[in-house]
């Protein structure tokens, strides 16, 4: 069970860092661009510290396409929570419909 969960946990942590690196600066539009780029790079370093081991550990338990699919689903979930809680944006019904289609894609990718 741990071999299935470890990559998912590491990818989730990685995606939290990635989301802050890519979108966290949107609340700080008054800061200089070079500064937010530098801070984003520093945050992204920690993203890679979790993402690379997640893929290395997960490869073999999952194939590359499955790992990428897991990562994309985690990204959407983390970003949805981030956009609502951190950016104070609304979660709309059409986003949910789009996610349903992505879940269908996951079903077909993991189908034997």
C-alpha positions in Angstrom: 0.0 0.0 0.0 2.8 2.4 0.8 4.4 1.9 -2.6 1.1 3.2 -4.1 0.6 6.1 -1.7 4.2 7.5 -1.4 4.3 8.9 -4.9 0.9 10.4 -4.5 1.8 12.1 -1.2 5.0 13.4 -2.6 3.3 14.7 -5.8 0.7 16.4 -3.6 3.4 18.2 -1.6 5.2 19.1 -4.8 2.1 20.6 -6.3 1.4 22.8 -3.3 4.9 24.3 -3.8 4.4 24.5 -7.5 1.1 26.3 -7.2 2.5 28.9 -4.9 5.6 29.3 -7.1 3.5 29.8 -10.2 0.4 31.7 -8.8 1.2 32.9 -5.3 2.6 36.1 -6.6 -0.7 37.2 -8.1 -1.7 38.7 -4.8 1.5 40.8 -4.8 1.1 42.8 -8.1 2.8 45.8 -6.5 6.1 43.9 -6.1 8.8 44.1 -8.7 8.7 41.4 -11.3 12.4 40.4 -10.8 11.6 39.8 -7.1 8.6 37.6 -7.7 10.6 35.6 -10.3 13.4 35.1 -7.7 11.0 34.1 -5.0 9.1 31.8 -7.4 12.4 30.1 -8.3 13.2 29.5 -4.7 9.8 28.0 -4.0 10.1 25.9 -7.2 13.3 24.4 -5.9 11.3 22.7 -3.1 8.7 21.6 -5.6 11.5 19.7 -7.5 12.8 18.2 -4.2 9.4 16.4 -3.9 8.5 15.9 -7.6 11.6 14.2 -8.7 11.6 11.6 -5.9 7.9 11.1 -6.4 8.4 10.1 -10.0 11.5 8.0 -9.3 9.8 6.1 -6.5 6.5 5.8 -8.4 7.9 4.6 -11.7 7.5 0.9 -11.8 4.5 0.9 -9.5 2.9 3.2 -12.1 3.9 3.7 -15.7 4.9 7.2 -17.0 1.5 8.0 -18.4 -0.2 7.0 -15.1 2.2 9.1 -13.1 1.6 12.1 -15.3 -2.2 11.6 -15.1 -2.0 11.4 -11.3 0.1 14.5 -11.2 -2.4 16.4 -13.4 -5.4 15.4 -11.2 -3.5 16.4 -8.1 -2.6 19.7 -9.8 -6.2 20.5 -10.5 -7.4 19.6 -7.0 -4.6 21.6 -5.3 -5.1 24.6 -7.7 -8.9 24.5 -7.1 -8.4 24.7 -3.4 -5.7 27.4 -3.8 -7.8 29.6 -6.1 -10.8 29.5 -3.7 -8.9 29.9 -0.4 -5.9 32.0 -1.4 -6.9 33.9 -4.4 -10.6 34.2 -3.2 -12.0 33.2 -6.6 -15.3 31.4 -7.1 -15.5 27.7 -8.1 -17.9 27.6 -10.9 -20.2 24.7 -12.1 -18.4 24.5 -15.5 -15.1 23.8 -13.7 -16.8 20.8 -12.1 -18.0 19.5 -15.4 -14.5 19.9 -16.9 -13.1 17.9 -13.9 -15.7 15.2 -14.5 -14.3 14.7 -18.0 -10.8 14.6 -16.6 -11.9 11.9 -14.2 -13.2 10.0 -17.2 -9.8 10.3 -18.8 -8.2 8.9 -15.6 -10.6 6.0 -15.8 -9.5 5.1 -19.3 -5.8 5.6 -18.7 -5.8 3.3 -15.7 -8.1 0.7 -17.4 -6.3 -2.6 -18.1 
